[in-house]
Amino acid sequence: MKKIVAALLVCIVCLLALSGCGSKYGEEDFIGKTSLEIQAEFGEFDLEGEKSFQDGLYKNTACGYTVKEAQVGFLGTDPEILIFIDFDENGVATGCREGYRPGG
């Protein structure tokens, strides 16, 4: 019985590792950086918030990158998933979270 449980546990761990259960982005990629620094590293945002015209930074808004594209299937559509990056009044990333595209 112990061998079966151990084998099952190994299979579950391998399945989770291969399925890509985490996002390709992490908080450490964004927190403390400006929107210009983030875009220089990861490219243009897939979803943009309000940009400050004085210095070109995104301030008091959130921008996002696509983590998983929307997929149409037989039983319906899986929505697009994005990672949203929150910017403070200085244009510095203070947090990030996964969610769905607004209106999508």
PyMOL commands that place a pseudoatom at each C-alpha (Angstrom):
pseudoatom trace, name=CA, resn=MET, resi=1, chain=A, elem=C, hetatm=0, pos=[0.000, 0.000, 0.000]
pseudoatom trace, name=CA, resn=LYS, resi=2, chain=A, elem=C, hetatm=0, pos=[2.840, 2.415, 0.806]
pseudoatom trace, name=CA, resn=LYS, resi=3, chain=A, elem=C, hetatm=0, pos=[4.365, 1.833, -2.631]
pseudoatom trace, name=CA, resn=ILE, resi=4, chain=A, elem=C, hetatm=0, pos=[1.095, 2.697, -4.350]
pseudoatom trace, name=CA, resn=VAL, resi=5, chain=A, elem=C, hetatm=0, pos=[0.707, 5.912, -2.355]
pseudoatom trace, name=CA, resn=ALA, resi=6, chain=A, elem=C, hetatm=0, pos=[4.335, 6.873, -3.053]
pseudoatom trace, name=CA, resn=ALA, resi=7, chain=A, elem=C, hetatm=0, pos=[3.938, 6.156, -6.779]
pseudoatom trace, name=CA, resn=LEU, resi=8, chain=A, elem=C, hetatm=0, pos=[0.729, 8.160, -6.884]
pseudoatom trace, name=CA, resn=LEU, resi=9, chain=A, elem=C, hetatm=0, pos=[2.410, 11.090, -5.131]
pseudoatom trace, name=CA, resn=VAL, resi=10, chain=A, elem=C, hetatm=0, pos=[5.312, 11.018, -7.608]
pseudoatom trace, name=CA, resn=CYS, resi=11, chain=A, elem=C, hetatm=0, pos=[2.857, 10.982, -10.527]
pseudoatom trace, name=CA, resn=ILE, resi=12, chain=A, elem=C, hetatm=0, pos=[0.952, 13.972, -9.149]
pseudoatom trace, name=CA, resn=VAL, resi=13, chain=A, elem=C, hetatm=0, pos=[4.143, 15.985, -8.611]
pseudoatom trace, name=CA, resn=CYS, resi=14, chain=A, elem=C, hetatm=0, pos=[5.352, 15.178, -12.136]
pseudoatom trace, name=CA, resn=LEU, resi=15, chain=A, elem=C, hetatm=0, pos=[1.987, 16.069, -13.631]
pseudoatom trace, name=CA, resn=LEU, resi=16, chain=A, elem=C, hetatm=0, pos=[1.929, 19.439, -11.872]
pseudoatom trace, name=CA, resn=ALA, resi=17, chain=A, elem=C, hetatm=0, pos=[5.502, 20.192, -12.929]
pseudoatom trace, name=CA, resn=LEU, resi=18, chain=A, elem=C, hetatm=0, pos=[4.792, 19.374, -16.573]
pseudoatom trace, name=CA, resn=SER, resi=19, chain=A, elem=C, hetatm=0, pos=[1.430, 21.117, -16.732]
pseudoatom trace, name=CA, resn=GLY, resi=20, chain=A, elem=C, hetatm=0, pos=[2.899, 24.561, -16.121]
pseudoatom trace, name=CA, resn=CYS, resi=21, chain=A, elem=C, hetatm=0, pos=[0.660, 25.246, -13.152]
pseudoatom trace, name=CA, resn=GLY, resi=22, chain=A, elem=C, hetatm=0, pos=[2.360, 28.589, -12.565]
pseudoatom trace, name=CA, resn=SER, resi=23, chain=A, elem=C, hetatm=0, pos=[2.504, 31.711, -14.664]
pseudoatom trace, name=CA, resn=LYS, resi=24, chain=A, elem=C, hetatm=0, pos=[5.557, 32.495, -16.764]
pseudoatom trace, name=CA, resn=TYR, resi=25, chain=A, elem=C, hetatm=0, pos=[5.663, 35.811, -14.866]
pseudoatom trace, name=CA, resn=GLY, resi=26, chain=A, elem=C, hetatm=0, pos=[6.331, 36.300, -11.180]
pseudoatom trace, name=CA, resn=GLU, resi=27, chain=A, elem=C, hetatm=0, pos=[5.982, 39.218, -8.784]
pseudoatom trace, name=CA, resn=GLU, resi=28, chain=A, elem=C, hetatm=0, pos=[9.759, 39.559, -8.616]
pseudoatom trace, name=CA, resn=ASP, resi=29, chain=A, elem=C, hetatm=0, pos=[9.737, 40.381, -12.351]
pseudoatom trace, name=CA, resn=PHE, resi=30, chain=A, elem=C, hetatm=0, pos=[7.712, 43.557, -11.748]
pseudoatom trace, name=CA, resn=ILE, resi=31, chain=A, elem=C, hetatm=0, pos=[7.642, 44.869, -8.155]
pseudoatom trace, name=CA, resn=GLY, resi=32, chain=A, elem=C, hetatm=0, pos=[9.713, 48.026, -7.697]
pseudoatom trace, name=CA, resn=LYS, resi=33, chain=A, elem=C, hetatm=0, pos=[10.172, 48.682, -11.424]
pseudoatom trace, name=CA, resn=THR, resi=34, chain=A, elem=C, hetatm=0, pos=[8.608, 51.415, -13.533]
pseudoatom trace, name=CA, resn=SER, resi=35, chain=A, elem=C, hetatm=0, pos=[6.396, 50.639, -16.492]
pseudoatom trace, name=CA, resn=LEU, resi=36, chain=A, elem=C, hetatm=0, pos=[9.212, 51.748, -18.826]
pseudoatom trace, name=CA, resn=GLU, resi=37, chain=A, elem=C, hetatm=0, pos=[11.634, 49.267, -17.230]
pseudoatom trace, name=CA, resn=ILE, resi=38, chain=A, elem=C, hetatm=0, pos=[9.053, 46.465, -17.423]
pseudoatom trace, name=CA, resn=GLN, resi=39, chain=A, elem=C, hetatm=0, pos=[8.274, 47.183, -21.086]
pseudoatom trace, name=CA, resn=ALA, resi=40, chain=A, elem=C, hetatm=0, pos=[11.976, 47.284, -21.935]
pseudoatom trace, name=CA, resn=GLU, resi=41, chain=A, elem=C, hetatm=0, pos=[12.312, 43.757, -20.537]
pseudoatom trace, name=CA, resn=PHE, resi=42, chain=A, elem=C, hetatm=0, pos=[8.978, 42.142, -21.551]
pseudoatom trace, name=CA, resn=GLY, resi=43, chain=A, elem=C, hetatm=0, pos=[7.689, 44.263, -24.457]
pseudoatom trace, name=CA, resn=GLU, resi=44, chain=A, elem=C, hetatm=0, pos=[4.529, 46.329, -24.868]
pseudoatom trace, name=CA, resn=PHE, resi=45, chain=A, elem=C, hetatm=0, pos=[1.628, 45.569, -22.545]
pseudoatom trace, name=CA, resn=ASP, resi=46, chain=A, elem=C, hetatm=0, pos=[-1.270, 43.522, -23.924]
pseudoatom trace, name=CA, resn=LEU, resi=47, chain=A, elem=C, hetatm=0, pos=[-3.667, 45.629, -21.842]
pseudoatom trace, name=CA, resn=GLU, resi=48, chain=A, elem=C, hetatm=0, pos=[-2.811, 49.245, -21.080]
pseudoatom trace, name=CA, resn=GLY, resi=49, chain=A, elem=C, hetatm=0, pos=[-4.086, 51.583, -18.391]
pseudoatom trace, name=CA, resn=GLU, resi=50, chain=A, elem=C, hetatm=0, pos=[-3.889, 55.393, -18.328]
pseudoatom trace, name=CA, resn=LYS, resi=51, chain=A, elem=C, hetatm=0, pos=[-0.471, 56.789, -19.235]
pseudoatom trace, name=CA, resn=SER, resi=52, chain=A, elem=C, hetatm=0, pos=[0.928, 60.011, -17.796]
pseudoatom trace, name=CA, resn=PHE, resi=53, chain=A, elem=C, hetatm=0, pos=[1.783, 62.355, -20.643]
pseudoatom trace, name=CA, resn=GLN, resi=54, chain=A, elem=C, hetatm=0, pos=[4.523, 64.207, -18.744]
pseudoatom trace, name=CA, resn=ASP, resi=55, chain=A, elem=C, hetatm=0, pos=[6.943, 61.319, -18.366]
pseudoatom trace, name=CA, resn=GLY, resi=56, chain=A, elem=C, hetatm=0, pos=[5.351, 58.410, -20.279]
pseudoatom trace, name=CA, resn=LEU, resi=57, chain=A, elem=C, hetatm=0, pos=[4.863, 56.252, -17.159]
pseudoatom trace, name=CA, resn=TYR, resi=58, chain=A, elem=C, hetatm=0, pos=[1.664, 54.449, -16.237]
pseudoatom trace, name=CA, resn=LYS, resi=59, chain=A, elem=C, hetatm=0, pos=[0.499, 55.894, -12.897]
pseudoatom trace, name=CA, resn=ASN, resi=60, chain=A, elem=C, hetatm=0, pos=[-2.374, 54.965, -10.562]
pseudoatom trace, name=CA, resn=THR, resi=61, chain=A, elem=C, hetatm=0, pos=[-3.486, 52.267, -12.977]
pseudoatom trace, name=CA, resn=ALA, resi=62, chain=A, elem=C, hetatm=0, pos=[-2.932, 48.648, -13.938]
pseudoatom trace, name=CA, resn=CYS, resi=63, chain=A, elem=C, hetatm=0, pos=[-1.499, 47.168, -17.129]
pseudoatom trace, name=CA, resn=GLY, resi=64, chain=A, elem=C, hetatm=0, pos=[-1.360, 43.538, -18.157]
pseudoatom trace, name=CA, resn=TYR, resi=65, chain=A, elem=C, hetatm=0, pos=[0.316, 40.746, -20.080]
pseudoatom trace, name=CA, resn=THR, resi=66, chain=A, elem=C, hetatm=0, pos=[-1.510, 37.713, -21.448]
pseudoatom trace, name=CA, resn=VAL, resi=67, chain=A, elem=C, hetatm=0, pos=[-0.770, 34.512, -19.536]
pseudoatom trace, name=CA, resn=LYS, resi=68, chain=A, elem=C, hetatm=0, pos=[-3.281, 32.248, -21.324]
pseudoatom trace, name=CA, resn=GLU, resi=69, chain=A, elem=C, hetatm=0, pos=[-5.104, 32.993, -24.583]
pseudoatom trace, name=CA, resn=ALA, resi=70, chain=A, elem=C, hetatm=0, pos=[-8.872, 32.514, -24.768]
pseudoatom trace, name=CA, resn=GLN, resi=71, chain=A, elem=C, hetatm=0, pos=[-9.724, 29.057, -26.089]
pseudoatom trace, name=CA, resn=VAL, resi=72, chain=A, elem=C, hetatm=0, pos=[-12.953, 28.078, -27.803]
pseudoatom trace, name=CA, resn=GLY, resi=73, chain=A, elem=C, hetatm=0, pos=[-14.003, 24.523, -27.079]
pseudoatom trace, name=CA, resn=PHE, resi=74, chain=A, elem=C, hetatm=0, pos=[-16.960, 22.224, -27.614]
pseudoatom trace, name=CA, resn=LEU, resi=75, chain=A, elem=C, hetatm=0, pos=[-18.533, 23.146, -24.274]
pseudoatom trace, name=CA, resn=GLY, resi=76, chain=A, elem=C, hetatm=0, pos=[-17.827, 26.883, -24.430]
pseudoatom trace, name=CA, resn=THR, resi=77, chain=A, elem=C, hetatm=0, pos=[-14.988, 29.365, -24.272]
pseudoatom trace, name=CA, resn=ASP, resi=78, chain=A, elem=C, hetatm=0, pos=[-12.257, 29.545, -21.645]
pseudoatom trace, name=CA, resn=PRO, resi=79, chain=A, elem=C, hetatm=0, pos=[-11.560, 33.239, -21.015]
pseudoatom trace, name=CA, resn=GLU, resi=80, chain=A, elem=C, hetatm=0, pos=[-8.229, 34.911, -21.603]
pseudoatom trace, name=CA, resn=ILE, resi=81, chain=A, elem=C, hetatm=0, pos=[-6.126, 35.169, -18.444]
pseudoatom trace, name=CA, resn=LEU, resi=82, chain=A, elem=C, hetatm=0, pos=[-3.801, 38.104, -17.837]
pseudoatom trace, name=CA, resn=ILE, resi=83, chain=A, elem=C, hetatm=0, pos=[-1.370, 39.146, -15.160]
pseudoatom trace, name=CA, resn=PHE, resi=84, chain=A, elem=C, hetatm=0, pos=[-2.234, 42.672, -14.044]
pseudoatom trace, name=CA, resn=ILE, resi=85, chain=A, elem=C, hetatm=0, pos=[0.535, 44.932, -12.741]
pseudoatom trace, name=CA, resn=ASP, resi=86, chain=A, elem=C, hetatm=0, pos=[-0.562, 47.718, -10.387]
pseudoatom trace, name=CA, resn=PHE, resi=87, chain=A, elem=C, hetatm=0, pos=[1.300, 51.045, -10.573]
pseudoatom trace, name=CA, resn=ASP, resi=88, chain=A, elem=C, hetatm=0, pos=[1.312, 53.710, -7.851]
pseudoatom trace, name=CA, resn=GLU, resi=89, chain=A, elem=C, hetatm=0, pos=[1.254, 57.513, -8.172]
pseudoatom trace, name=CA, resn=ASN, resi=90, chain=A, elem=C, hetatm=0, pos=[4.993, 57.499, -8.985]
pseudoatom trace, name=CA, resn=GLY, resi=91, chain=A, elem=C, hetatm=0, pos=[4.651, 54.923, -11.773]
pseudoatom trace, name=CA, resn=VAL, resi=92, chain=A, elem=C, hetatm=0, pos=[6.296, 52.130, -9.780]
pseudoatom trace, name=CA, resn=ALA, resi=93, chain=A, elem=C, hetatm=0, pos=[4.834, 48.611, -9.742]
pseudoatom trace, name=CA, resn=THR, resi=94, chain=A, elem=C, hetatm=0, pos=[3.472, 47.791, -6.293]
pseudoatom trace, name=CA, resn=GLY, resi=95, chain=A, elem=C, hetatm=0, pos=[1.735, 44.465, -6.907]
pseudoatom trace, name=CA, resn=CYS, resi=96, chain=A, elem=C, hetatm=0, pos=[0.454, 42.025, -9.475]
pseudoatom trace, name=CA, resn=ARG, resi=97, chain=A, elem=C, hetatm=0, pos=[-2.361, 39.512, -9.783]
pseudoatom trace, name=CA, resn=GLU, resi=98, chain=A, elem=C, hetatm=0, pos=[-3.899, 37.160, -12.326]
pseudoatom trace, name=CA, resn=GLY, resi=99, chain=A, elem=C, hetatm=0, pos=[-7.375, 37.813, -13.665]
pseudoatom trace, name=CA, resn=TYR, resi=100, chain=A, elem=C, hetatm=0, pos=[-9.615, 37.959, -16.723]
pseudoatom trace, name=CA, resn=ARG, resi=101, chain=A, elem=C, hetatm=0, pos=[-9.604, 40.611, -19.433]
pseudoatom trace, name=CA, resn=PRO, resi=102, chain=A, elem=C, hetatm=0, pos=[-12.240, 43.229, -18.636]
pseudoatom trace, name=CA, resn=GLY, resi=103, chain=A, elem=C, hetatm=0, pos=[-15.268, 42.893, -20.908]
pseudoatom trace, name=CA, resn=GLY, resi=104, chain=A, elem=C, hetatm=0, pos=[-13.938, 39.635, -22.335]
for i in range(1, 104): cmd.bond("trace and resi %d" % i, "trace and resi %d" % (i + 1))
show_as sticks, trace
zoom trace
